[in-house]
């Protein structure tokens, strides 16, 4: 999985449309190998991003859990600590 795609489920506050779109864009970039598509592929690329975002939104809204929602700040701090340990920064 692409390192830039973040977990979006079970957060308080809930995921935003912008976060879902950003993850969808990263996914489509990863599977196509395009950071920015050519003009001839741009329409297909953007359509794929829109479709992935719609499906991801539908999935996230349909999921259920009994676990308490995760705190965004705490999860970001954990990720920063893991990165510091991994990369020595």
C-alpha positions as CSV (number, residue, x, y, z in Angstrom):
1,X,0.0,0.0,0.0
2,X,1.1,3.5,-0.6
3,X,2.7,5.1,2.4
4,X,0.8,8.3,1.8
5,X,-2.6,6.7,2.1
6,X,-3.8,7.1,5.7
7,X,-6.4,5.1,7.7
8,X,-9.6,7.1,7.5
9,X,-12.0,4.9,9.5
10,X,-13.2,5.5,13.1
11,X,-11.8,9.0,13.9
12,X,-13.4,11.8,15.8
13,X,-14.2,14.0,14.1
14,X,-15.1,11.8,11.2
15,X,-13.3,11.8,7.9
16,X,-13.9,14.7,5.5
17,X,-14.6,14.6,1.8
18,X,-11.2,16.3,1.2
19,X,-9.4,13.5,3.1
20,X,-11.1,10.8,1.1
21,X,-10.3,12.6,-2.1
22,X,-6.7,13.0,-1.2
23,X,-6.4,9.2,-0.4
24,X,-8.2,8.4,-3.6
25,X,-5.8,10.6,-5.6
26,X,-2.8,8.8,-4.0
27,X,-4.3,5.4,-4.8
28,X,-4.9,6.3,-8.5
29,X,-1.4,7.8,-8.7
30,X,0.1,4.7,-7.3
31,X,-1.7,2.2,-9.6
32,X,-1.2,4.3,-12.7
33,X,2.3,5.4,-12.1
34,X,1.3,8.9,-13.0
35,X,2.0,11.8,-10.7
36,X,0.2,14.1,-13.2
37,X,-1.4,12.4,-16.2
38,X,-0.9,13.7,-19.8
39,X,-3.7,15.7,-21.3
40,X,-4.9,12.7,-23.2
41,X,-5.2,10.7,-20.0
42,X,-6.4,13.5,-17.7
43,X,-10.1,12.9,-18.0
44,X,-9.8,9.1,-17.3
45,X,-7.5,9.8,-14.4
46,X,-9.8,12.4,-12.8
47,X,-12.8,10.2,-13.4
48,X,-11.1,7.3,-11.6
49,X,-10.2,9.5,-8.7
50,X,-13.9,10.6,-8.4
51,X,-15.1,7.0,-8.6
52,X,-12.6,5.7,-6.0
53,X,-13.5,8.6,-3.7
54,X,-17.3,7.8,-4.0
55,X,-16.7,4.1,-3.3
56,X,-14.4,4.8,-0.4
57,X,-16.9,7.2,1.1
58,X,-19.7,4.7,0.7
59,X,-17.4,2.0,2.4
60,X,-16.4,4.2,5.3
61,X,-20.0,5.2,6.0
62,X,-21.2,1.6,6.0
63,X,-18.5,0.3,8.4
64,X,-19.4,-0.3,12.0
65,X,-17.2,-0.8,15.1
66,X,-17.6,-1.1,18.8
67,X,-14.1,0.4,19.4
68,X,-14.0,4.0,20.6
69,X,-13.1,6.6,18.0
70,X,-9.4,7.4,17.6
71,X,-8.1,10.8,18.4
72,X,-6.4,12.5,15.4
73,X,-3.7,14.2,17.4
74,X,-2.8,11.1,19.3
75,X,-2.5,9.1,16.1
76,X,-0.4,11.8,14.4
77,X,1.9,11.8,17.4
78,X,2.2,8.0,17.3
79,X,3.0,8.2,13.6
80,X,5.6,10.9,14.1
81,X,7.3,8.7,16.9
82,X,7.3,5.7,14.5
83,X,8.9,7.8,11.8
84,X,11.5,9.2,14.2
85,X,12.4,5.7,15.3
86,X,12.5,4.3,11.7
87,X,14.4,7.2,10.1
88,X,16.3,8.5,13.0
89,X,15.0,12.0,12.8
